[in-house]
Amino acid sequence: QVQLVESGGGLVQAGGSLRLSCAASTRTSSSYAMGWFRQAPEKEREFVAAVNWYGGIKYYADSVQGRFTISRDNAKNTVYLQMNSLKPEDTAVYYCAARSGGATKTALYDYWGQGTQVTVSS
């Protein structure tokens, strides 16, 4: 089992940046694909970004392409989401996820973090 803990959320002005971190409880997470999802009130959870276990394959939602960057540091058991040029519509709870298979844009992940709130004001 893998425990995931997100951090780095907060309040930021539109156009600003935030860097989210997701720390895994075990080194075995280095063999997992990792993803970021988000959920706004009254909306379904949506895909944001994903990276495979070695970092060579990355996917992004169209809505964040060019603004967000997913990366990972397996030595630190951590995955990051660098968010630039933030927009009010990026406001949501952001969740980190892990799966033993390949990276995917679907919600078919095995483990989920507790989420961290990101609020973008205008």
N, C-alpha and C positions, 0 to 999 in steps of 0.2 A: 504494500500500500504506500501511497505517496500523499503527504500532506503539503498543501500549498498555501502560502501566506502572501497576499498582495500588500503593497505599501506605495506611498508616493502620491496618492490622490489628494485633492484639495480644491480650493477656489482659485480661479485664475481669470484674468480679463481676456476677452476675445483677442486673438492674435498672439497670445502668449504661449508658453510651452510648459509641459510637465513630463517627468520621466517616471513611469511606473516600474516597480520591481516585483518579481514573484520569486520567493525563496522556497525551495523544495526541502523537505525534511530528510531526504535520503539521496545518496549519490546515484542510486539507480535511475533517478530522473534524467540523467545524462543520456540514457538510451531511449527516451521518450520524445515524441513530437510534442510541441508546446503550442498553445493557442491563447489568444486574447478574444474575449467576447464582451459585449456590453448590453445593458438593459436599462431603458428609460421607463419611467412610470407609465403604466397602461400600454406598454409596447412589449413585443416579444423579444427575447434574447436574440441578438444578432452577432454575426461573425465580424471580427475586426482584423485580425492578423494571425498567421501561423508560421511556424518554422519547424523543419524536420530535425532529427536528432543530432545531425552533424552541422547544421546551419547552412547547408548548400541550397536548400529549397525554401522559398518564402512565398506566402500568399497574402494578399491584402484585399480588403473590401474596396470597391470602387470609391466609396465615400471618403476613405482615408488615404487612398493612393497618392503618393507624393508628399504627404504631410506626416505620416506616422512611419516609424521604423521599428521592426522587431529584431531583437538580437538575443544571443544567449552566451553565457559563460559557464560551461559545464564544470570547470574546476571549482566554481563557487556555487554550483547548483542553483543558478539564478537565470531567469529570463527577464528581458526588459522590453518596455514599450516606450520609445521616445515619441512624444506627441508635440508637434510644432504647428503653428498657425491654427490654433484651436478656435473652434466656432461654437456658438451656443448650442447647436444641434449635437455637439459631441457630449453634452451633459448626460451622464448615465452612471450607473454602477458598473465598474469594469471588473471582469472575472478572468482569472488565469485558469488554464486547464491543461491537462496532460493526458496522453494516450500512448499505448505501447506500439501502435501501428504508425503509419505514415502521417504526415501533416495533411489536414483536411479542412475545408471551409465549413463543414457540417458541425453539428453539436455533438458528434459521436466521440466524446472524450470520456475517459474513465474516472478522472479525478478533477475536482474543482476547488478553487479557493473560496474564501468567504466574501470576497469582493471589496473594492475600494471606491469611494465616491469621487467622481470628477464633476465639478460644476464650473461652467464657463459663462461668465457674465458679459453683458454688452452695455 
